[in-house]
Amino acid sequence: LIIPVDMPNLNSHIFYQLLLAADNAEATHFEGFEFPLLLKNSNHTNECLENLLRGPSQQCSIKNLLQTLVVKKITNNYSQYFINTNYPSEWNSFISGATNET
């Protein structure tokens, strides 16, 4: 399970939805978001990761990895949990909203 540190609203319910939906997919994520990402630990997944890491650095991305795997995308009914806080202004906005809601 790959969890982004810049999405503070993610919770166990979101991760559970990934687990429930995974089935036989090698990778499972929500539509429109590459993270959080559930990767199956398999020989094929590991081979794809190794090949990607051995290739040119500009091609080393999660997007390219997902193109080599059997992927299941879950309909995203949880957009309120996918708030991104990469920048100080986004973090301050998130904190202000969280403070106002409590």
C-alpha positions in Angstrom: 0.0 0.0 0.0 1.5 3.3 -1.1 0.1 6.2 0.9 0.9 9.9 0.0 2.0 12.0 2.9 0.5 15.1 1.4 -3.2 13.9 1.5 -4.0 14.3 5.2 -7.7 13.5 4.9 -7.1 9.8 3.8 -8.3 7.3 6.3 -8.8 3.6 6.9 -12.1 3.6 5.1 -10.4 4.6 1.9 -7.7 2.0 2.2 -10.4 -0.6 3.0 -12.1 0.3 -0.3 -8.9 -0.5 -2.2 -8.6 -3.8 -0.5 -12.2 -4.8 -1.2 -11.9 -3.8 -4.9 -8.4 -5.4 -5.6 -9.6 -8.8 -6.8 -6.9 -10.1 -9.2 -5.6 -6.7 -10.1 -1.9 -6.1 -9.8 -2.6 -2.4 -8.9 -5.7 -0.8 -7.6 -6.4 3.0 -7.3 -9.2 5.5 -7.5 -10.2 7.1 -10.8 -8.3 10.4 -11.2 -5.7 9.7 -8.5 -2.7 7.4 -8.7 -2.4 7.5 -4.9 -3.2 5.9 -2.6 -2.1 2.8 -4.6 -2.4 -0.8 -3.7 0.3 -2.9 -5.4 0.2 -6.6 -5.4 3.5 -8.1 -4.4 4.1 -10.6 -7.2 6.9 -11.7 -9.5 5.4 -9.8 -12.4 5.0 -6.6 -10.4 8.5 -6.8 -9.1 9.9 -7.5 -12.7 8.0 -4.4 -14.0 9.4 -2.3 -11.1 12.9 -3.5 -11.8 12.7 -2.9 -15.5 11.3 0.6 -14.9 14.1 1.4 -12.4 16.8 0.1 -14.9 15.5 2.3 -17.7 16.0 6.0 -18.4 15.2 8.1 -15.3 12.7 10.3 -17.2 10.6 7.2 -17.8 10.6 6.2 -14.1 7.1 7.1 -12.9 4.1 5.5 -11.3 2.1 6.4 -14.4 4.5 4.3 -16.5 4.5 1.5 -14.0 0.7 1.4 -14.1 0.8 1.0 -17.9 2.6 -2.3 -17.5 0.3 -3.8 -14.9 -3.3 -5.1 -14.7 -4.9 -2.2 -13.1 -8.3 -1.8 -11.5 -9.6 1.8 -11.1 -12.3 2.4 -8.5 -15.0 5.0 -9.0 -14.1 7.9 -6.8 -17.0 8.8 -4.6 -14.7 10.2 -1.9 -13.2 13.3 -3.4 -13.4 15.1 0.0 -10.7 12.8 1.2 -8.3 13.5 -1.7 -7.3 17.0 -0.6 -3.7 17.6 -1.5 -1.4 19.8 0.6 1.9 20.0 -1.4 2.3 23.8 -0.8 2.2 25.9 2.4 -0.9 27.7 1.1 -2.7 24.4 0.6 -1.7 23.2 4.1 -2.8 26.5 5.6 -6.2 26.3 3.8 -6.6 22.7 4.9 -5.8 23.6 8.6 -8.2 26.6 8.4 -11.0 24.3 7.1 -10.3 21.6 9.6 -10.4 24.2 12.4 -13.6 25.7 11.2 -15.3 22.3 11.0 -14.5 21.3 14.6 
